[in-house]
Amino acid sequence: MADTFNNEINVGPPPVPLRKRRSFGPFGVVAVLLILAGGGGYLWLNYHDALTDMAQAVTGSTGPRESAPVLASAAEGSVSATDFAAFQQQTGSSIQAATELLTAQQTELKRLSDQIQGLTTQVVGLTAKIDTLQGRGVLAAPAPAAAAPAPMAAAPAAPVAARSVPTAPRKRPADRPAGAISVGGAPLPAATQPPR
């Protein structure tokens, strides 16, 4: 009896090799130091005063920092109260002049707007008169214009009716001759003439 026994054992997929951890070693340490140095330099350049004040507050020391504001204020150009008052007065007068100019421009604009409205009213009135005169077939001579035109009250526009244009009377067409008519240039047969 031959036993067929399978000696193989199924263990599953082959094991996956683990990755080796890379260490940056000295390059990593140098990179971290450069990042820290760059950040520190940035903070020192941009926040120098705040950092020194914070360090003095933590340590409680008072050094040459106390005399620094006095030196800084002495180096800056100072403005006296009279100079500031003169500047303030000059600025106030400039603002007042600009306000007056703006008010004058608004007044002039209102006056021009009223004149345009008056002229528009006059044009509408004259257009209505011309339409009514043309509707009658009579066109009167224009009245002389006044020296200073006063705004007219808005005249109601006359309803525009269908205009009838006068035409010359039509001529009656000539009577057509009785008899044969030549069409196309062919000669006509001799017509018999009525007896006399």
LUMTI-91638 format. One record per residue (C-alpha): x, y, z; residue in one letter. Coordinates in Angstrom, 2 decimals, decimal comma. Last residue first. Layout:
<rs>
<r><u>X</u><v>Y</v><w>Z</w><type>A</type></r>
...
</rs>
This chain:
<rs>
<r><u>-67,74</u><v>110,48</v><w>-95,51</w><type>R</type></r>
<r><u>-67,66</u><v>106,74</v><w>-95,21</w><type>P</type></r>
<r><u>-65,87</u><v>105,19</v><w>-92,27</w><type>P</type></r>
<r><u>-62,30</u><v>104,31</v><w>-92,93</w><type>Q</type></r>
<r><u>-61,38</u><v>100,76</v><w>-93,28</w><type>T</type></r>
<r><u>-58,16</u><v>100,09</v><w>-91,65</w><type>A</type></r>
<r><u>-55,29</u><v>98,90</v><w>-93,66</w><type>A</type></r>
<r><u>-53,71</u><v>96,07</v><w>-91,79</w><type>P</type></r>
<r><u>-51,40</u><v>97,19</v><w>-89,02</w><type>L</type></r>
<r><u>-47,66</u><v>96,82</v><w>-89,37</w><type>P</type></r>
<r><u>-45,92</u><v>94,78</v><w>-86,62</w><type>A</type></r>
<r><u>-44,08</u><v>96,87</v><w>-84,04</w><type>G</type></r>
<r><u>-44,55</u><v>94,55</v><w>-81,05</w><type>G</type></r>
<r><u>-48,22</u><v>95,27</v><w>-80,54</w><type>V</type></r>
<r><u>-50,01</u><v>97,47</v><w>-83,01</w><type>S</type></r>
<r><u>-53,45</u><v>98,51</v><w>-81,86</w><type>I</type></r>
<r><u>-56,55</u><v>97,91</v><w>-83,93</w><type>A</type></r>
<r><u>-59,54</u><v>100,05</v><w>-83,38</w><type>G</type></r>
<r><u>-60,79</u><v>102,44</v><w>-80,81</w><type>A</type></r>
<r><u>-58,30</u><v>104,97</v><w>-79,58</w><type>P</type></r>
<r><u>-57,73</u><v>105,02</v><w>-75,88</w><type>R</type></r>
<r><u>-58,98</u><v>108,06</v><w>-74,04</w><type>D</type></r>
<r><u>-56,24</u><v>110,03</v><w>-72,38</w><type>A</type></r>
<r><u>-55,62</u><v>109,29</v><w>-68,71</w><type>P</type></r>
<r><u>-57,36</u><v>111,61</v><w>-66,32</w><type>R</type></r>
<r><u>-55,04</u><v>114,01</v><w>-64,66</w><type>K</type></r>
<r><u>-54,68</u><v>113,77</v><w>-60,92</w><type>R</type></r>
<r><u>-55,40</u><v>116,75</v><w>-58,71</w><type>P</type></r>
<r><u>-52,31</u><v>118,04</v><w>-56,89</w><type>A</type></r>
<r><u>-51,76</u><v>116,63</v><w>-53,44</w><type>T</type></r>
<r><u>-52,41</u><v>117,98</v><w>-49,94</w><type>P</type></r>
<r><u>-50,74</u><v>115,84</v><w>-47,27</w><type>V</type></r>
<r><u>-53,20</u><v>114,52</v><w>-44,79</w><type>S</type></r>
<r><u>-51,63</u><v>114,14</v><w>-41,40</w><type>R</type></r>
<r><u>-52,78</u><v>111,38</v><w>-39,11</w><type>A</type></r>
<r><u>-53,51</u><v>113,03</v><w>-35,80</w><type>A</type></r>
<r><u>-50,89</u><v>113,98</v><w>-33,23</w><type>V</type></r>
<r><u>-52,55</u><v>114,69</v><w>-29,94</w><type>P</type></r>
<r><u>-51,51</u><v>118,13</v><w>-28,75</w><type>A</type></r>
<r><u>-48,79</u><v>118,03</v><w>-26,16</w><type>A</type></r>
<r><u>-49,82</u><v>119,63</v><w>-22,94</w><type>P</type></r>
<r><u>-47,89</u><v>122,85</v><w>-22,46</w><type>A</type></r>
<r><u>-45,29</u><v>122,68</v><w>-19,72</w><type>A</type></r>
<r><u>-45,12</u><v>126,12</v><w>-18,28</w><type>A</type></r>
<r><u>-42,63</u><v>128,27</v><w>-20,08</w><type>M</type></r>
<r><u>-39,18</u><v>129,04</v><w>-18,76</w><type>P</type></r>
<r><u>-38,33</u><v>132,64</v><w>-19,47</w><type>A</type></r>
<r><u>-36,29</u><v>133,40</v><w>-22,56</w><type>P</type></r>
<r><u>-34,28</u><v>136,58</v><w>-22,14</w><type>A</type></r>
<r><u>-34,30</u><v>138,68</v><w>-25,32</w><type>A</type></r>
<r><u>-37,63</u><v>137,28</v><w>-26,52</w><type>A</type></r>
<r><u>-37,73</u><v>135,39</v><w>-29,81</w><type>A</type></r>
<r><u>-39,59</u><v>136,91</v><w>-32,73</w><type>P</type></r>
<r><u>-42,67</u><v>134,82</v><w>-33,66</w><type>A</type></r>
<r><u>-42,15</u><v>132,24</v><w>-36,38</w><type>P</type></r>
<r><u>-44,07</u><v>132,81</v><w>-39,59</w><type>A</type></r>
<r><u>-47,16</u><v>130,64</v><w>-39,74</w><type>A</type></r>
<r><u>-47,25</u><v>127,28</v><w>-41,44</w><type>L</type></r>
<r><u>-50,68</u><v>126,44</v><w>-42,68</w><type>V</type></r>
<r><u>-51,69</u><v>122,93</v><w>-43,72</w><type>G</type></r>
<r><u>-53,89</u><v>122,51</v><w>-40,68</w><type>R</type></r>
<r><u>-51,84</u><v>119,52</v><w>-39,48</w><type>G</type></r>
<r><u>-48,67</u><v>121,47</v><w>-40,21</w><type>Q</type></r>
<r><u>-49,82</u><v>124,18</v><w>-37,81</w><type>L</type></r>
<r><u>-50,67</u><v>121,63</v><w>-35,11</w><type>T</type></r>
<r><u>-47,31</u><v>119,87</v><w>-35,47</w><type>D</type></r>
<r><u>-45,42</u><v>123,17</v><w>-35,40</w><type>I</type></r>
<r><u>-47,23</u><v>124,21</v><w>-32,23</w><type>K</type></r>
<r><u>-46,44</u><v>120,85</v><w>-30,54</w><type>A</type></r>
<r><u>-42,78</u><v>121,16</v><w>-31,52</w><type>T</type></r>
<r><u>-42,70</u><v>124,70</v><w>-30,12</w><type>L</type></r>
<r><u>-44,09</u><v>123,53</v><w>-26,79</w><type>G</type></r>
<r><u>-41,67</u><v>120,59</v><w>-26,57</w><type>V</type></r>
<r><u>-38,75</u><v>122,87</v><w>-27,42</w><type>V</type></r>
<r><u>-39,84</u><v>125,36</v><w>-24,75</w><type>Q</type></r>
<r><u>-40,07</u><v>122,62</v><w>-22,10</w><type>T</type></r>
<r><u>-36,62</u><v>121,36</v><w>-23,05</w><type>T</type></r>
<r><u>-35,26</u><v>124,89</v><w>-22,75</w><type>L</type></r>
<r><u>-36,70</u><v>125,22</v><w>-19,25</w><type>G</type></r>
<r><u>-35,27</u><v>121,83</v><w>-18,19</w><type>Q</type></r>
<r><u>-31,87</u><v>122,80</v><w>-19,58</w><type>I</type></r>
<r><u>-31,98</u><v>126,07</v><w>-17,65</w><type>Q</type></r>
<r><u>-32,92</u><v>124,25</v><w>-14,42</w><type>D</type></r>
<r><u>-30,03</u><v>121,81</v><w>-14,88</w><type>S</type></r>
<r><u>-27,63</u><v>124,69</v><w>-15,49</w><type>L</type></r>
<r><u>-28,72</u><v>126,35</v><w>-12,23</w><type>R</type></r>
<r><u>-28,39</u><v>123,07</v><w>-10,29</w><type>K</type></r>
<r><u>-24,87</u><v>122,54</v><w>-11,70</w><type>L</type></r>
<r><u>-23,90</u><v>126,08</v><w>-10,72</w><type>E</type></r>
<r><u>-25,10</u><v>125,47</v><w>-7,15</w><type>T</type></r>
<r><u>-23,24</u><v>122,12</v><w>-6,97</w><type>Q</type></r>
<r><u>-20,06</u><v>123,80</v><w>-8,22</w><type>Q</type></r>
<r><u>-20,36</u><v>126,55</v><w>-5,61</w><type>A</type></r>
<r><u>-20,86</u><v>123,97</v><w>-2,83</w><type>T</type></r>
<r><u>-17,78</u><v>122,02</v><w>-4,00</w><type>L</type></r>
<r><u>-15,70</u><v>125,20</v><w>-4,04</w><type>L</type></r>
<r><u>-16,84</u><v>126,07</v><w>-0,52</w><type>E</type></r>
<r><u>-15,94</u><v>122,56</v><w>0,71</w><type>T</type></r>
<r><u>-12,50</u><v>122,75</v><w>-0,94</w><type>A</type></r>
<r><u>-11,86</u><v>126,13</v><w>0,69</w><type>A</type></r>
<r><u>-12,92</u><v>124,76</v><w>4,11</w><type>Q</type></r>
<r><u>-10,64</u><v>121,73</v><w>3,74</w><type>I</type></r>
<r><u>-7,69</u><v>123,95</v><w>2,82</w><type>S</type></r>
<r><u>-8,45</u><v>126,28</v><w>5,78</w><type>S</type></r>
<r><u>-8,49</u><v>123,30</v><w>8,14</w><type>G</type></r>
<r><u>-5,20</u><v>121,96</v><w>6,79</w><type>T</type></r>
<r><u>-3,53</u><v>125,35</v><w>7,25</w><type>Q</type></r>
<r><u>-4,91</u><v>125,64</v><w>10,79</w><type>Q</type></r>
<r><u>-3,66</u><v>122,15</v><w>11,70</w><type>Q</type></r>
<r><u>-0,22</u><v>122,90</v><w>10,26</w><type>F</type></r>
<r><u>-0,07</u><v>126,16</v><w>12,23</w><type>A</type></r>
<r><u>-1,17</u><v>124,35</v><w>15,41</w><type>A</type></r>
<r><u>1,52</u><v>121,67</v><w>14,86</w><type>F</type></r>
<r><u>4,19</u><v>124,30</v><w>14,36</w><type>D</type></r>
<r><u>3,03</u><v>126,15</v><w>17,50</w><type>T</type></r>
<r><u>3,04</u><v>122,90</v><w>19,53</w><type>A</type></r>
<r><u>6,61</u><v>122,16</v><w>18,54</w><type>S</type></r>
<r><u>7,56</u><v>119,32</v><w>16,29</w><type>V</type></r>
<r><u>10,56</u><v>117,18</v><w>17,15</w><type>S</type></r>
<r><u>13,09</u><v>115,81</v><w>14,71</w><type>G</type></r>
<r><u>14,25</u><v>112,40</v><w>15,92</w><type>E</type></r>
<r><u>17,74</u><v>111,98</v><w>17,43</w><type>A</type></r>
<r><u>16,62</u><v>113,22</v><w>20,86</w><type>A</type></r>
<r><u>13,78</u><v>110,72</v><w>20,91</w><type>S</type></r>
<r><u>16,17</u><v>107,86</v><w>20,17</w><type>A</type></r>
<r><u>18,64</u><v>108,99</v><w>22,81</w><type>L</type></r>
<r><u>15,96</u><v>109,22</v><w>25,47</w><type>V</type></r>
<r><u>14,50</u><v>105,87</v><w>24,41</w><type>P</type></r>
<r><u>17,97</u><v>104,24</v><w>24,69</w><type>A</type></r>
<r><u>18,73</u><v>105,38</v><w>28,23</w><type>S</type></r>
<r><u>16,73</u><v>102,58</v><w>29,82</w><type>E</type></r>
<r><u>18,26</u><v>99,92</v><w>27,54</w><type>R</type></r>
<r><u>21,75</u><v>100,57</v><w>28,95</w><type>P</type></r>
<r><u>21,02</u><v>98,08</v><w>31,69</w><type>G</type></r>
<r><u>18,12</u><v>97,27</v><w>33,89</w><type>T</type></r>
<r><u>18,01</u><v>93,63</v><w>34,84</w><type>S</type></r>
<r><u>14,88</u><v>91,86</v><w>35,99</w><type>G</type></r>
<r><u>15,93</u><v>88,62</v><w>34,28</w><type>T</type></r>
<r><u>12,53</u><v>87,89</v><w>32,82</w><type>V</type></r>
<r><u>11,69</u><v>91,54</v><w>32,12</w><type>A</type></r>
<r><u>15,12</u><v>92,13</v><w>30,63</w><type>Q</type></r>
<r><u>14,71</u><v>89,09</v><w>28,32</w><type>A</type></r>
<r><u>11,26</u><v>90,29</v><w>27,28</w><type>M</type></r>
<r><u>12,57</u><v>93,78</v><w>26,55</w><type>D</type></r>
<r><u>15,46</u><v>92,25</v><w>24,57</w><type>T</type></r>
<r><u>13,06</u><v>90,06</v><w>22,59</w><type>L</type></r>
<r><u>10,64</u><v>92,89</v><w>21,88</w><type>A</type></r>
<r><u>13,44</u><v>95,17</v><w>20,73</w><type>D</type></r>
<r><u>15,00</u><v>92,56</v><w>18,46</w><type>H</type></r>
<r><u>11,73</u><v>91,35</v><w>16,91</w><type>Y</type></r>
<r><u>12,50</u><v>91,47</v><w>13,19</w><type>N</type></r>
<r><u>16,26</u><v>90,91</v><w>13,12</w><type>L</type></r>
<r><u>16,42</u><v>88,66</v><w>16,19</w><type>W</type></r>
<r><u>13,41</u><v>86,59</v><w>15,16</w><type>L</type></r>
<r><u>14,84</u><v>86,02</v><w>11,68</w><type>Y</type></r>
<r><u>18,25</u><v>85,16</v><w>13,10</w><type>G</type></r>
<r><u>16,68</u><v>82,66</v><w>15,50</w><type>G</type></r>
<r><u>14,71</u><v>81,04</v><w>12,71</w><type>G</type></r>
<r><u>17,83</u><v>80,79</v><w>10,54</w><type>G</type></r>
<r><u>19,91</u><v>79,37</v><w>13,41</w><type>A</type></r>
<r><u>17,23</u><v>76,79</v><w>14,21</w><type>L</type></r>
<r><u>16,96</u><v>75,71</v><w>10,58</w><type>I</type></r>
<r><u>20,75</u><v>75,54</v><w>10,25</w><type>L</type></r>
<r><u>21,02</u><v>73,45</v><w>13,42</w><type>L</type></r>
<r><u>18,38</u><v>71,02</v><w>12,16</w><type>V</type></r>
<r><u>20,21</u><v>70,65</v><w>8,84</w><type>A</type></r>
<r><u>23,55</u><v>70,07</v><w>10,58</w><type>V</type></r>
<r><u>22,06</u><v>67,35</v><w>12,79</w><type>V</type></r>
<r><u>20,48</u><v>65,68</v><w>9,78</w><type>G</type></r>
<r><u>23,73</u><v>65,74</v><w>7,83</w><type>F</type></r>
<r><u>25,63</u><v>64,24</v><w>10,78</w><type>P</type></r>
<r><u>23,49</u><v>61,14</v><w>10,82</w><type>G</type></r>
<r><u>20,73</u><v>61,10</v><w>8,29</w><type>F</type></r>
<r><u>19,50</u><v>57,86</v><w>9,56</w><type>S</type></r>
<r><u>17,85</u><v>55,49</v><w>7,21</w><type>R</type></r>
<r><u>15,64</u><v>52,88</v><w>8,65</w><type>R</type></r>
<r><u>15,95</u><v>49,59</v><w>6,80</w><type>K</type></r>
<r><u>12,77</u><v>48,40</v><w>5,35</w><type>R</type></r>
<r><u>11,41</u><v>45,11</v><w>6,58</w><type>L</type></r>
<r><u>11,51</u><v>42,12</v><w>4,21</w><type>P</type></r>
<r><u>8,08</u><v>40,83</v><w>3,30</w><type>V</type></r>
<r><u>7,57</u><v>37,21</v><w>4,33</w><type>P</type></r>
<r><u>6,64</u><v>34,69</v><w>1,65</w><type>P</type></r>
<r><u>2,92</u><v>34,14</v><w>1,23</w><type>P</type></r>
<r><u>1,21</u><v>31,45</v><w>3,27</w><type>G</type></r>
<r><u>2,52</u><v>28,51</v><w>5,28</w><type>V</type></r>
<r><u>1,26</u><v>25,63</v><w>3,17</w><type>N</type></r>
<r><u>2,88</u><v>22,44</v><w>4,44</w><type>I</type></r>
<r><u>4,30</u><v>19,97</v><w>1,94</w><type>E</type></r>
<r><u>4,73</u><v>16,37</v><w>2,89</w><type>N</type></r>
<r><u>1,87</u><v>15,13</v><w>0,81</w><type>N</type></r>
<r><u>1,17</u><v>11,57</v><w>1,74</w><type>F</type></r>
<r><u>0,64</u><v>9,06</v><w>-0,88</w><type>T</type></r>
<r><u>0,42</u><v>5,84</v><w>0,92</w><type>D</type></r>
<r><u>1,39</u><v>2,99</v><w>-1,11</w><type>A</type></r>
<r><u>0,00</u><v>0,00</v><w>0,00</w><type>M</type></r>
</rs>
